[in-house]
Every structure is written in structure tokens, then in C-alpha cells.
């Protein structure tokens, strides 16, 4: 699998633009134009240049394939020392690394330099659900795991599936294979399953439920952020309800492992400046993101912990051996 990804990465180079001059920064979006990784590269790249944090416009290179695996193999094998290269990443990146979806590639082959925004995770029930808060839901599952089924927009073992499992682990529930989960085609379908009474709860992202919250069709039991989300201050965090879980679909970057600590710190400082800018605040508001700023060593340590926890959960539910 590793050699396959490497060959794909080499092939991908034939279809992307000629590499930027050595002095110009480049951002690889590991997907086709229009998605979340593409947004990350283009928005951060534009602000970096507008704020004069880089000397030239940031070149964006789209390199789709293997859910980010092609770009990952390319960076590790071909650009390991390129201090002018940044790569868009998200929670999907850390989940796939934890589940060995990149053909033997490991998270320590790159350096995660920062995240500066996130789509908050949420746990949602229908408006007429008997579950009034997160504890009600958790205690019902602990008493009878078969009584609650979650719907989510990711496949079994994906990021949506992991969110309620993390909460239940923090609640002391260890038999997580008994937790019932149905993966459907996106967050809208997951909401429909729950509103229609086919499942008792939905696990997803804030951007997927905004319209349903405003129409009164659902009740959000928890948002999985460190603090309440601006504009949705009536939704409590899982933390304040006693479950220390932060699960957000973060938007950020990794860089090649072989660059110096000085250049790593430089990219971290640049990202922090972008995060604190009015332009990024406007971009987050326009795209339904919440503030989530972790850069440098703090972010690397946080990602390492997330990957370790995801790997443990993935083994417990049988996604990986």
C-alpha cells in the first residue's frame, strides 16, 4: 500500500502546476478544488500574503487521492526538507493516520504546525426527545446500550462515530462495541434519521445542524468545544456537563518533518497572526467555523494525543487490529 501511494503521488505530479520558485510558499490541498482542504489553503494563503507574512502569493496545488494519502506520501518522500511547503489538514487526516489508512504512513513523518478554526462537533436529539441533557443520554446508554442508536455522516469508525464513544469512555462506559451507530450519506441524512425517529441521536458537526436548530426541529445536547460557540451560547459544552471531550473538525496545516525548528516556529507564528486577523474572523463567520487556535508544539502534542485516543477506540470497535 505504501508503494502504491508513492506511485500515485508521483503520477499526481504530472497533472499539477509546475513547482513554485524556491522562495515562494506553496500550499498543497490534498483534494480537488472546492472542498475543505482547498478552502484552508486558499483562505490562509491569501491572508498570509495580504498581511505581508510571505513575500509572494501562496501557490495552491490540488493533489487529490486516497483521502489525503497521495499528498502525504509525496510530502514525506519528495519534499521532506522543503521549508516553504505547507499542507492542508483536518480531523480526517488525524483519524486516517490513527487507523493506518495511509498504507503504513505514521503521524510522526510530518510536523503538525497549527489549527486556526474548526467546525465544532455536536450531539443532537429530536425536539421531543426524552433526553434533556447529555447526562440523560449517557445514563440511558449505560443502563441499556441497545436503547440508543446514533446516526452520523461518516462510516463506522469515522470521526462522527468516534465522538459519542469518546464521551462514553469519559463516563466510565467501557463496552463501546455495544454502542449502536449507523453511518449515512452526510449530516443532513443523519439529522433526518433522528428527526424521523429512526435513531435516537445524531452525531455530527455544527455546520450540519444550524438550520435545524433555528427551525426548532432538534435540540443540541452538547457542543464538543472548549468553550461555548459564539452565536449558539445556549448550547452547553460536554466539558461543563462533566465529560472532558473536545472533538472538532479542525482546519489546519502540517509541514515536512525535515525542516528546522526555527522554520517550524516561523510557520506557527504566521498562523497565529492569521488567526488573530479580522480577515480570518470574517472567513470563519462566512463559512460556519468557530475559533480554535492551537499552534506550534502545543498543537503537535494535541494531535498526538488525539491520534493515540482514536487508535485505541478504533481497536476497541474492531476498525483496526
ROTOR-447757 format. One record per atom (N, C-alpha, C, CB): x, y, z; residue in one letter. Coordinates in steps of 0.05 Angstrom, whole numbers, padded with zeros to 5 digits, always signed. Glycine has a CB too. Example, Ala and Ser with C-alpha at 12.3 -4.5 7.8 and 13.67 -1.06 7.14 Angstrom:
ROTOR-447757
+00264-00114+00156a+00246-00090+00156a+00264-00066+00156a+00226-00089+00181a+00257-00045+00142s+00273-00021+00143s+00258+00001+00157s+00282-00012+00114s
end
This chain:
ROTOR-447757
+00017-00024+00000x+00000+00000+00000x+00017+00025+00000x-00019+00000+00024x+00039+00024+00015x+00057+00047+00017x+00068+00054-00011x+00079+00043+00037x+00078+00033-00025x+00089+00037-00052x+00068+00046-00071x+00102+00011-00062x+00044+00036-00067x+00021+00045-00084x+00016+00075-00081x-00004+00029-00078x+00016+00085-00056x+00012+00113-00052x+00035+00129-00063x+00009+00119-00022x+00059+00119-00061x+00082+00133-00071x+00080+00136-00102x+00108+00119-00064x+00071+00114-00115x+00068+00115-00144x+00046+00135-00152x+00062+00088-00156x+00024+00134-00136x+00003+00153-00141x+00012+00182-00138x-00021+00148-00123x+00028+00187-00118x+00039+00214-00113x+00056+00223-00137x+00055+00215-00088x+00073+00204-00147x+00090+00211-00170x+00073+00217-00194x+00109+00188-00176x+00052+00201-00198x+00034+00206-00221x+00019+00232-00218x+00014+00184-00223x+00012+00239-00193x-00003+00264-00189x+00013+00288-00198x-00011+00267-00160x+00040+00286-00195x+00056+00309-00203x+00054+00316-00232x+00085+00303-00196x+00047+00297-00249x+00044+00302-00277x+00020+00320-00283x+00042+00276-00292x+00001+00321-00264x-00024+00336-00270x-00026+00362-00255x-00047+00318-00264x-00006+00369-00238x-00007+00393-00223x+00011+00414-00235x+00000+00388-00194x+00009+00438-00225x+00024+00460-00237x+00054+00456-00231x+00015+00487-00225x+00070+00469-00247x+00099+00469-00243x+00105+00480-00216x+00114+00485-00265x+00125+00469-00202x+00131+00477-00174x+00138+00507-00173x+00154+00461-00163x+00131+00519-00151x+00136+00547-00147x+00166+00552-00144x+00121+00558-00123x+00175+00577-00149x+00203+00583-00144x+00210+00577-00114x+00209+00613-00150x+00236+00573-00110x+00244+00564-00083x+00236+00584-00061x+00274+00560-00082x+00235+00609-00068x+00229+00630-00048x+00199+00634-00043x+00241+00656-00056x+00182+00620-00059x+00154+00624-00056x+00141+00601-00040x+00140+00625-00084x+00122+00608-00023x+00108+00588-00007x+00088+00573-00024x+00095+00600+00017x+00084+00548-00018x+00065+00531-00032x+00047+00517-00012x+00079+00511-00051x+00022+00515-00017x+00003+00500+00000x-00009+00478-00016x-00019+00519+00012x-00006+00454-00008x-00019+00431-00021x-00046+00426-00008x-00001+00406-00019x-00066+00426-00024x-00093+00417-00016x-00097+00388-00025x-00116+00436-00027x-00099+00369-00007x-00099+00341-00014x-00126+00332-00026x-00091+00323+00009x-00138+00348-00042x-00164+00342-00053x-00169+00360-00077x-00187+00345-00032x-00190+00355-00091x-00197+00372-00114x-00207+00400-00105x-00219+00359-00131x-00207+00420-00122x-00217+00446-00115x-00246+00445-00104x-00216+00465-00138x-00251+00463-00084x-00278+00466-00074x-00284+00455-00047x-00296+00455-00093x-00267+00437-00037x-00272+00425-00011x-00259+00439+00012x-00262+00396-00011x-00260+00427+00035x-00250+00439+00060x-00220+00444+00059x-00256+00423+00083x-00204+00425+00049x-00175+00428+00047x-00168+00450+00028x-00162+00402+00039x-00182+00452+00005x-00178+00473-00014x-00184+00500-00002x-00195+00468-00039x-00206+00502+00013x-00212+00527+00028x-00190+00535+00047x-00239+00523+00044x-00179+00515+00062x-00158+00521+00081x-00134+00533+00067x-00150+00496+00095x-00125+00521+00045x-00102+00531+00031x-00107+00559+00019x-00094+00512+00008x-00130+00562+00006x-00135+00588-00008x-00140+00611+00012x-00159+00585-00027x-00155+00606+00033x-00160+00628+00052x-00135+00635+00068x-00183+00620+00070x-00122+00615+00079x-00098+00621+00095x-00077+00633+00077x-00088+00595+00108x-00074+00621+00053x-00054+00632+00034x-00058+00661+00027x-00053+00615+00009x-00083+00668+00022x-00090+00695+00015x-00084+00715+00038x-00119+00698+00007x-00091+00707+00062x-00087+00724+00085x-00057+00727+00091x-00102+00714+00110x-00043+00705+00089x-00014+00706+00093x-00001+00728+00075x+00000+00679+00087x-00010+00728+00050x+00001+00748+00031x-00010+00776+00037x-00005+00740+00002x-00036+00778+00043x-00047+00804+00048x-00034+00817+00072x-00078+00802+00052x-00027+00801+00092x-00015+00812+00117x+00016+00814+00114x-00021+00794+00140x+00026+00809+00090x+00055+00811+00084x+00071+00792+00101x+00064+00840+00088x+00060+00769+00108x+00074+00749+00123x+00091+00731+00104x+00055+00732+00139x+00085+00732+00078x+00101+00720+00057x+00106+00740+00036x+00087+00694+00046x+00128+00737+00021x+00136+00757+00001x+00120+00755-00025x+00165+00755-00004x+00110+00731-00032x+00096+00726-00057x+00070+00712-00051x+00114+00710-00076x+00051+00714-00070x+00026+00699-00066x+00031+00670-00062x+00007+00704-00090x+00016+00657-00044x+00020+00629-00039x+00008+00612-00062x+00007+00621-00012x+00024+00595-00073x+00014+00577-00094x-00002+00555-00082x+00038+00566-00111x-00025+00549-00092x-00042+00527-00083x-00041+00505-00104x-00072+00536-00078x-00033+00481-00094x-00032+00457-00111x-00052+00437-00101x-00003+00445-00112x-00071+00429-00118x-00090+00409-00111x-00079+00381-00119x-00117+00413-00125x-00078+00364-00099x-00067+00337-00103x-00085+00316-00090x-00038+00335-00091x-00106+00309-00104x-00126+00291-00093x-00116+00262-00094x-00152+00293-00109x-00128+00245-00078x-00122+00217-00079x-00120+00204-00052x-00098+00212-00094x-00133+00181-00048x-00131+00164-00024x-00138+00180+00001x-00103+00153-00022x-00157+00198+00000x-00166+00213+00023x-00144+00229+00037x-00177+00194+00043x-00125+00239+00021x-00102+00254+00031x-00077+00238+00031x-00108+00263+00059x-00078+00212+00026x-00055+00195+00027x-00035+00200+00005x-00064+00167+00026x-00044+00208-00019x-00025+00214-00040x-00008+00238-00033x-00041+00219-00067x-00020+00259-00024x-00005+00283-00016x+00014+00277+00007x-00024+00306-00009x+00005+00261+00026x+00021+00254+00049x+00046+00239+00040x+00005+00236+00069x+00043+00219+00023x+00066+00204+00013x+00085+00222-00003x+00057+00180-00005x+00074+00240-00018x+00091+00258-00034x+00107+00276-00016x+00073+00275-00053x+00095+00287+00004x+00109+00305+00022x+00131+00290+00037x+00090+00318+00043x+00125+00266+00047x+00144+00250+00062x+00168+00242+00045x+00131+00226+00074x+00162+00233+00020x+00183+00221+00003x+00197+00241-00015x+00171+00200-00013x+00184+00263-00022x+00195+00281-00042x+00202+00309-00032x+00177+00283-00065x+00188+00318-00010x+00191+00346-00002x+00198+00348+00028x+00165+00361-00008x+00211+00328+00039x+00215+00326+00068x+00230+00350+00080x+00229+00301+00074x+00246+00364+00064x+00262+00386+00075x+00253+00413+00065x+00291+00382+00068x+00230+00414+00052x+00221+00439+00039x+00208+00457+00060x+00201+00433+00016x+00222+00478+00069x+00212+00496+00090x+00192+00516+00079x+00235+00511+00102x+00187+00516+00053x+00167+00535+00041x+00141+00520+00035x+00178+00547+00016x+00138+00496+00044x+00115+00480+00038x+00097+00477+00063x+00123+00452+00027x+00071+00482+00059x+00051+00476+00079x+00029+00459+00066x+00039+00502+00091x+00016+00443+00082x-00004+00424+00072x-00030+00426+00089x+00007+00395+00072x-00052+00429+00076x-00078+00430+00090x-00084+00403+00103x-00100+00438+00071x-00095+00405+00127x-00102+00381+00142x-00127+00387+00159x-00079+00372+00160x-00139+00365+00170x-00163+00368+00186x-00165+00343+00204x-00188+00371+00169x-00187+00341+00218x-00192+00318+00235x-00191+00292+00218x-00218+00320+00249x-00200+00293+00193x-00199+00270+00176x-00170+00259+00173x-00211+00276+00148x-00151+00278+00172x-00123+00270+00170x-00114+00254+00194x-00105+00295+00166x-00119+00264+00218x-00110+00250+00242x-00125+00224+00245x-00115+00268+00266x-00151+00223+00238x-00166+00198+00240x-00155+00177+00222x-00196+00202+00234x-00148+00184+00197x-00138+00165+00178x-00110+00155+00186x-00137+00177+00150x-00094+00173+00197x-00068+00164+00206x-00071+00145+00230x-00051+00188+00215x-00089+00150+00248x-00094+00133+00271x-00103+00105+00262x-00114+00145+00290x-00117+00104+00240x-00129+00079+00230x-00112+00066+00208x-00157+00083+00221x-00088+00075+00204x-00069+00064+00185x-00081+00064+00157x-00061+00036+00193x-00095+00085+00150x-00108+00087+00123x-00089+00097+00102x-00132+00105+00125x-00065+00105+00110x-00045+00115+00090x-00023+00095+00085x-00033+00141+00101x-00031+00069+00086x-00012+00048+00078x+00014+00047+00093x-00006+00052+00050x+00012+00048+00119x+00036+00046+00136x+00049+00072+00143x+00056+00029+00122x+00039+00094+00132x+00050+00120+00139x+00041+00127+00168x+00039+00142+00120x+00058+00141+00182x+00053+00148+00210x+00054+00178+00214x+00073+00134+00229x+00041+00186+00236x+00038+00215+00241x+00064+00229+00246x+00019+00219+00264x+00084+00214+00255x+00110+00226+00262x+00128+00231+00237x+00125+00209+00281x+00117+00226+00214x+00132+00231+00189x+00129+00260+00179x+00123+00212+00167x+00111+00275+00192x+00108+00304+00186x+00106+00318+00213x+00083+00309+00168x+00104+00345+00212x+00100+00361+00236x+00075+00377+00233x+00125+00379+00241x+00057+00373+00252x+00032+00388+00252x+00037+00416+00265x+00009+00373+00268x+00033+00437+00249x+00042+00463+00257x+00020+00481+00268x+00055+00477+00234x-00005+00475+00262x-00026+00492+00273x-00054+00487+00262x-00019+00520+00269x-00073+00494+00279x-00101+00495+00270x-00112+00522+00279x-00118+00471+00283x-00128+00535+00262x-00138+00562+00268x-00168+00565+00264x-00123+00582+00252x-00182+00543+00263x-00211+00545+00262x-00222+00516+00262x-00220+00560+00236x-00247+00514+00268x-00258+00487+00270x-00288+00487+00267x-00251+00474+00297x-00298+00465+00256x-00327+00460+00256x-00333+00443+00281x-00336+00445+00229x-00346+00455+00301x-00350+00441+00326x-00367+00415+00324x-00362+00459+00346x-00358+00395+00338x-00375+00371+00340x-00399+00376+00357x-00358+00348+00350x-00421+00362+00352x-00445+00365+00367x-00459+00337+00371x-00465+00384+00353x-00475+00335+00392x-00492+00313+00397x-00520+00324+00398x-00485+00297+00424x-00538+00313+00381x-00564+00325+00377x-00586+00304+00379x-00566+00339+00349x-00609+00313+00390x-00633+00295+00391x-00657+00310+00379x-00639+00286+00420x-00678+00296+00374x-00702+00309+00363x-00714+00327+00385x-00723+00288+00354x-00730+00346+00376x-00741+00366+00395x-00758+00353+00417x-00757+00386+00380x-00771+00331+00411x-00789+00318+00430x-00775+00294+00444x-00814+00309+00417x-00749+00293+00443x-00734+00271+00455x-00737+00272+00486x-00705+00271+00447x-00737+00249+00499x-00738+00249+00528x-00711+00257+00540x-00745+00221+00538x-00690+00258+00524x-00664+00265+00534x-00661+00296+00534x-00641+00253+00517x-00660+00307+00558x-00659+00336+00561x-00631+00347+00562x-00674+00345+00586x-00612+00330+00569x-00584+00339+00570x-00566+00315+00564x-00577+00351+00599x-00540+00319+00563x-00521+00298+00556x-00521+00276+00576x-00493+00309+00552x-00524+00282+00602x-00523+00262+00622x-00547+00242+00619x-00524+00274+00650x-00570+00252+00612x-00593+00235+00607x-00587+00214+00586x-00618+00252+00598x-00574+00223+00564x-00568+00205+00542x-00547+00185+00550x-00558+00221+00518x-00526+00194+00564x-00504+00177+00572x-00515+00155+00592x-00482+00193+00585x-00531+00164+00611x-00541+00144+00631x-00559+00124+00618x-00556+00159+00653x-00574+00132+00598x-00592+00113+00584x-00575+00092+00570x-00610+00128+00563x-00553+00100+00557x-00536+00081+00543x-00523+00062+00563x-00515+00095+00526x-00513+00073+00586x-00500+00056+00606x-00520+00036+00617x-00489+00074+00628x-00545+00044+00620x-00565+00025+00630x-00573+00004+00610x-00589+00040+00640x-00575+00012+00585x-00583-00006+00563x-00572+00004+00537x-00615-00008+00562x-00549-00006+00528x-00536+00004+00504x-00554+00001+00479x-00510-00010+00499x-00571-00019+00479x-00588-00023+00456x-00611-00003+00453x-00600-00051+00457x-00614+00014+00473x-00637+00033+00473x-00631+00058+00456x-00644+00040+00501x-00606+00062+00449x-00599+00087+00435x-00583+00080+00410x-00584+00107+00453x-00591+00090+00388x-00575+00088+00363x-00568+00116+00353x-00591+00073+00341x-00543+00120+00347x-00533+00145+00336x-00533+00143+00305x-00505+00152+00347x-00539+00166+00293x-00535+00168+00264x-00513+00189+00259x-00561+00176+00249x-00496+00184+00240x-00474+00203+00234x-00467+00202+00204x-00450+00197+00250x-00454+00223+00195x-00448+00225+00167x-00422+00212+00158x-00446+00254+00159x-00408+00199+00176x-00384+00185+00169x-00389+00155+00171x-00359+00193+00187x-00372+00139+00159x-00374+00110+00160x-00368+00101+00189x-00356+00096+00140x-00375+00076+00195x-00368+00065+00221x-00337+00067+00225x-00377+00035+00223x-00330+00077+00248x-00302+00082+00254x-00292+00109+00246x-00286+00061+00240x-00309+00125+00232x-00301+00152+00224x-00304+00172+00247x-00318+00160+00201x-00299+00197+00240x-00298+00217+00261x-00325+00221+00275x-00290+00244+00248x-00347+00220+00261x-00373+00223+00275x-00378+00200+00294x-00396+00224+00254x-00370+00176+00286x-00374+00153+00303x-00357+00156+00329x-00365+00127+00288x-00334+00168+00327x-00316+00170+00350x-00326+00189+00371x-00289+00179+00341x-00341+00209+00364x-00349+00230+00383x-00365+00218+00407x-00366+00251+00369x-00387+00204+00402x-00402+00193+00426x-00385+00172+00441x-00428+00181+00417x-00368+00158+00427x-00351+00138+00440x-00332+00151+00460x-00335+00121+00420x-00321+00174+00452x-00303+00189+00470x-00318+00198+00495x-00291+00213+00455x-00342+00207+00491x-00359+00216+00514x-00364+00193+00533x-00385+00229+00504x-00372+00171+00521x-00379+00148+00538x-00355+00137+00553x-00392+00126+00521x-00332+00138+00540x-00307+00129+00554x-00302+00147+00578x-00283+00129+00534x-00305+00173+00574x-00301+00191+00597x-00322+00187+00619x-00303+00220+00587x-00345+00176+00611x-00366+00170+00631x-00361+00143+00645x-00393+00170+00618x-00340+00129+00637x-00334+00104+00650x-00346+00080+00637x-00343+00105+00678x-00358+00083+00613x-00370+00061+00599x-00349+00048+00581x-00395+00070+00582x-00343+00023+00585x-00321+00011+00571x-00329-00008+00549x-00304-00004+00591x-00353-00018+00549x-00361-00038+00528x-00372-00023+00504x-00383-00057+00539x-00354-00008+00491x-00364+00010+00470x-00372-00004+00444x-00342+00030+00464x-00365-00029+00441x-00375-00044+00418x-00405-00047+00418x-00362-00071+00416x-00417-00043+00441x-00446-00046+00443x-00461-00020+00435x-00454-00053+00472x-00446+00002+00432x-00458+00027+00424x-00466+00026+00395x-00438+00051+00428x-00492+00031+00390x-00503+00028+00363x-00499+00053+00346x-00533+00020+00365x-00489+00050+00322x-00483+00072+00304x-00490+00064+00276x-00454+00081+00307x-00503+00083+00262x-00510+00080+00233x-00496+00102+00218x-00540+00080+00229x-00479+00095+00199x-00467+00115+00182x-00484+00119+00157x-00438+00106+00174x-00491+00144+00152x-00507+00151+00129x-00492+00170+00111x-00535+00162+00137x-00505+00179+00090x-00492+00195+00069x-00494+00225+00076x-00504+00190+00042x-00478+00233+00097x-00477+00261+00104x-00494+00269+00127x-00485+00277+00080x-00488+00293+00138x-00501+00302+00162x-00531+00307+00159x-00489+00327+00171x-00539+00316+00135x-00568+00321+00131x-00584+00296+00134x-00573+00334+00104x-00574+00274+00122x-00588+00248+00125x-00588+00238+00154x-00574+00227+00107x-00566+00244+00168x-00565+00235+00196x-00586+00250+00213x-00537+00240+00208x-00589+00276+00208x-00609+00292+00221x-00637+00281+00215x-00607+00322+00213x-00642+00275+00190x-00668+00265+00181x-00675+00239+00195x-00668+00260+00151x-00655+00222+00199x-00659+00197+00213x-00668+00202+00242x-00634+00180+00213x-00656+00222+00254x-00662+00228+00282x-00688+00242+00285x-00639+00244+00295x-00693+00262+00269x-00718+00277+00270x-00742+00258+00264x-00718+00300+00250x-00737+00239+00246x-00758+00220+00239x-00762+00198+00259x-00752+00208+00212x-00745+00196+00279x-00749+00176+00300x-00736+00150+00294x-00777+00172+00305x-00721+00148+00272x-00708+00123+00265x-00683+00118+00282x-00700+00122+00235x-00670+00140+00291x-00648+00138+00311x-00654+00157+00333x-00621+00145+00297x-00642+00153+00356x-00648+00169+00380x-00629+00194+00382x-00645+00152+00405x-00607+00194+00367x-00589+00217+00369x-00573+00219+00344x-00570+00214+00394x-00563+00243+00339x-00545+00248+00316x-00518+00258+00326x-00559+00269+00297x-00497+00249+00314x-00470+00258+00320x-00459+00270+00294x-00452+00235+00330x-00451+00296+00296x-00441+00309+00272x-00427+00335+00278x-00464+00314+00253x-00429+00354+00260x-00416+00380+00262x-00436+00402+00263x-00396+00385+00239x-00429+00425+00276x-00446+00447+00279x-00457+00457+00252x-00432+00470+00293x-00441+00458+00232x-00450+00469+00206x-00472+00453+00194x-00426+00470+00187x-00475+00427+00203x-00495+00410+00192x-00522+00414+00205x-00487+00381+00195x-00523+00426+00229x-00548+00427+00244x-00559+00456+00248x-00543+00415+00271x-00544+00476+00238x-00553+00503+00243x-00581+00508+00235x-00534+00523+00229x-00588+00501+00211x-00616+00505+00201x-00636+00491+00217x-00618+00497+00172x-00630+00467+00226x-00649+00451+00242x-00652+00462+00270x-00639+00421+00243x-00631+00473+00281x-00633+00486+00307x-00651+00510+00305x-00605+00493+00318x-00646+00527+00285x-00661+00551+00282x-00691+00546+00276x-00649+00568+00260x-00697+00524+00263x-00725+00517+00257x-00738+00503+00281x-00726+00499+00233x-00722+00496+00301x-00734+00483+00325x-00739+00453+00322x-00759+00496+00332x-00728+00441+00302x-00733+00412+00297x-00715+00394+00315x-00728+00405+00268x-00693+00405+00325x-00675+00388+00341x-00667+00404+00366x-00651+00380+00325x-00656+00389+00385x-00644+00400+00409x-00615+00391+00411x-00660+00392+00435x-00597+00409+00412x-00569+00402+00415x-00562+00398+00445x-00550+00424+00403x-00554+00374+00451x-00548+00367+00479x-00520+00377+00487x-00549+00337+00484x-00502+00379+00468x-00475+00387+00474x-00460+00395+00449x-00460+00365+00489x-00443+00415+00453x-00423+00422+00433x-00396+00413+00444x-00424+00452+00426x-00380+00401+00426x-00355+00388+00436x-00331+00407+00431x-00350+00361+00421x-00333+00430+00444x-00312+00450+00442x-00302+00457+00470x-00322+00476+00427x-00281+00473+00472x-00270+00481+00498x-00289+00501+00511x-00242+00492+00495x-00301+00519+00495x-00319+00539+00505x-00344+00540+00487x-00306+00567+00505x-00365+00551+00497x-00390+00553+00481x-00385+00569+00455x-00413+00567+00497x-00400+00561+00434x-00395+00573+00407x-00409+00599+00405x-00405+00553+00386x-00395+00620+00396x-00409+00646+00392x-00432+00644+00373x-00388+00667+00381x-00454+00656+00382x-00479+00654+00366x-00497+00631+00375x-00473+00651+00337x-00485+00612+00390x-00501+00589+00400x-00494+00584+00429x-00494+00563+00383x-00494+00606+00444x-00486+00605+00473x-00505+00589+00490x-00484+00633+00483x-00529+00583+00480x-00547+00567+00496x-00541+00537+00495x-00576+00571+00487x-00522+00529+00478x-00515+00500+00477x-00491+00495+00495x-00508+00492+00447x-00494+00479+00516x-00472+00475+00534x-00450+00457+00522x-00482+00462+00560x-00426+00459+00532x-00405+00441+00523x-00407+00415+00538x-00377+00454+00527x-00394+00394+00527x-00393+00369+00541x-00376+00372+00566x-00381+00347+00523x-00356+00389+00565x-00338+00393+00588x-00354+00403+00612x-00316+00412+00581x-00370+00423+00608x-00384+00435+00631x-00405+00416+00641x-00396+00461+00623x-00412+00395+00626x-00431+00375+00636x-00417+00351+00648x-00449+00365+00613x-00390+00353+00651x-00375+00332+00665x-00361+00312+00647x-00393+00318+00682x-00360+00317+00621x-00347+00298+00602x-00325+00314+00587x-00368+00285+00583x-00301+00309+00594x-00278+00325+00584x-00271+00315+00556x-00254+00323+00602x-00288+00323+00536x-00283+00315+00508x-00284+00340+00491x-00305+00295+00499x-00264+00344+00475x-00263+00364+00454x-00260+00350+00428x-00240+00386+00459x-00280+00351+00411x-00279+00338+00385x-00289+00357+00364x-00296+00311+00385x-00270+00369+00350x-00277+00389+00330x-00263+00381+00304x-00268+00417+00338x-00277+00387+00282x-00265+00383+00256x-00247+00407+00249x-00287+00379+00233x-00222+00406+00260x-00204+00428+00258x-00194+00433+00229x-00181+00425+00277x-00188+00458+00224x-00176+00465+00198x-00148+00475+00203x-00193+00487+00183x-00128+00461+00192x-00101+00470+00198x-00081+00460+00178x-00093+00459+00225x-00056+00458+00186x-00034+00452+00168x-00013+00434+00180x-00020+00478+00159x-00001+00418+00163x+00024+00405+00172x+00047+00414+00153x+00021+00374+00172x+00071+00409+00161x+00095+00417+00146x+00113+00393+00145x+00109+00441+00158x+00132+00392+00127x+00151+00370+00125x+00167+00366+00151x+00171+00373+00102x+00173+00342+00158x+00186+00336+00183x+00215+00347+00183x+00187+00306+00188x+00228+00347+00160x+00256+00353+00159x+00264+00383+00161x+00267+00343+00134x+00244+00401+00164x+00251+00429+00166x+00261+00435+00194x+00226+00447+00159x+00275+00457+00196x+00287+00464+00222x+00266+00473+00242x+00308+00486+00218x+00274+00472+00267x+00256+00482+00288x+00250+00512+00284x+00268+00477+00316x+00269+00526+00275x+00265+00555+00270x+00244+00560+00249x+00291+00568+00261x+00245+00545+00227x+00224+00548+00206x+00197+00538+00216x+00233+00534+00181x+00197+00517+00232x+00172+00507+00243x+00159+00529+00261x+00176+00481+00260x+00175+00541+00278x+00165+00562+00295x+00156+00586+00279x+00187+00570+00315x+00169+00592+00257x+00162+00614+00240x+00134+00610+00228x+00182+00618+00217x+00129+00585+00218x+00102+00579+00207x+00081+00581+00230x+00102+00551+00194x+00088+00571+00253x+00069+00573+00276x+00062+00602+00282x+00081+00559+00301x+00082+00619+00282x+00077+00648+00288x+00061+00661+00266x+00104+00663+00291x+00066+00653+00241x+00050+00664+00219x+00020+00656+00222x+00061+00654+00192x+00016+00630+00228x-00011+00621+00232x-00026+00635+00254x-00012+00590+00237x-00012+00640+00276x-00024+00654+00299x-00032+00682+00290x-00004+00655+00322x-00015+00695+00274x-00022+00722+00265x-00047+00721+00247x+00002+00734+00249x-00048+00701+00229x-00072+00698+00213x-00097+00694+00230x-00068+00674+00193x-00094+00676+00250x-00117+00670+00268x-00128+00695+00282x-00109+00650+00289x-00110+00714+00288x-00118+00738+00303x-00127+00761+00284x-00095+00747+00320x-00127+00756+00258x-00134+00777+00239x-00164+00780+00235x-00120+00772+00213x-00172+00804+00228x-00200+00809+00221x-00209+00793+00197x-00205+00839+00216x-00190+00790+00178x-00196+00775+00153x-00203+00746+00159x-00173+00777+00134x-00189+00734+00177x-00195+00706+00184x-00221+00704+00200x-00172+00693+00200x-00226+00723+00217x-00251+00723+00232x-00275+00724+00212x-00252+00747+00252x-00272+00741+00192x-00293+00743+00172x-00296+00717+00156x-00287+00767+00153x-00274+00705+00150x-00274+00679+00135x-00288+00657+00151x-00246+00671+00127x-00282+00657+00177x-00295+00637+00194x-00325+00642+00196x-00283+00638+00223x-00333+00667+00199x-00362+00673+00201x-00376+00665+00176x-00366+00703+00207x-00364+00671+00153x-00376+00665+00127x-00378+00635+00122x-00361+00679+00105x-00361+00620+00135x-00361+00591+00129x-00369+00573+00152x-00333+00583+00119x-00381+00585+00173x-00391+00570+00195x-00371+00557+00213x-00409+00549+00185x-00347+00569+00215x-00327+00558+00233x-00326+00573+00259x-00299+00560+00219x-00316+00559+00280x-00313+00571+00306x-00283+00575+00311x-00326+00553+00328x-00276+00594+00329x-00248+00598+00335x-00236+00573+00348x-00245+00622+00355x-00213+00565+00339x-00199+00543+00351x-00170+00546+00343x-00210+00515+00340x-00154+00558+00361x-00127+00565+00354x-00107+00549+00371x-00122+00595+00357x-00092+00531+00359x-00070+00517+00372x-00048+00516+00351x-00079+00488+00381x-00024+00526+00359x-00002+00527+00341x+00024+00516+00354x+00002+00556+00331x+00043+00509+00336x+00069+00500+00346x+00068+00475+00362x+00081+00522+00362x+00085+00473+00381x+00087+00449+00398x+00062+00441+00412x+00109+00452+00417x+00046+00461+00420x+00020+00455+00433x+00002+00440+00415x+00007+00482+00442x+00001+00448+00390x-00017+00434+00371x-00006+00406+00365x-00019+00450+00344x+00020+00404+00361x+00032+00378+00356x+00026+00358+00378x+00063+00380+00352x+00028+00367+00403x+00022+00350+00426x-00007+00342+00426x+00030+00363+00452x-00024+00362+00420x-00053+00356+00420x-00060+00336+00398x-00069+00383+00415x-00049+00339+00374x-00054+00319+00353x-00044+00292+00361x-00041+00329+00327x-00021+00290+00373x-00010+00264+00382x-00030+00250+00401x+00017+00268+00395x-00041+00266+00419x-00060+00254+00438x-00086+00245+00425x-00066+00274+00460x-00095+00261+00406x-00120+00254+00391x-00115+00229+00375x-00128+00277+00372x-00093+00226+00362x-00087+00203+00346x-00085+00178+00364x-00061+00206+00330x-00072+00180+00387x-00070+00158+00405x-00097+00149+00415x-00052+00165+00429x-00114+00168+00422x-00141+00161+00431x-00158+00149+00409x-00155+00186+00443x-00156+00160+00385x-00171+00149+00362x-00162+00121+00356x-00168+00167+00338x-00136+00116+00357x-00125+00089+00352x-00136+00069+00372x-00095+00089+00352x-00136+00077+00398x-00146+00060+00419x-00176+00053+00414x-00142+00073+00446x-00192+00073+00409x-00220+00069+00404x-00225+00052+00379x-00235+00095+00401x-00209+00057+00358x-00212+00042+00333x-00206+00012+00338x-00193+00053+00312x-00187+00006+00355x-00181-00022+00361x-00204-00034+00377x-00154-00024+00376x-00214-00019+00395x-00236-00030+00412x-00261-00037+00396x-00242-00010+00434x-00266-00021+00375x-00291-00027+00360x-00284-00044+00335x-00304-00001+00351x-00259-00052+00332x-00252-00071+00311x-00246-00059+00284x-00274-00090+00308x-00243-00032+00282x-00237-00020+00256x-00209-00027+00247x-00241+00011+00258x-00190-00028+00267x-00163-00037+00261x-00156-00059+00281x-00143-00014+00263x-00137-00075+00274x-00129-00098+00291x-00107-00089+00311x-00119-00121+00274x
end
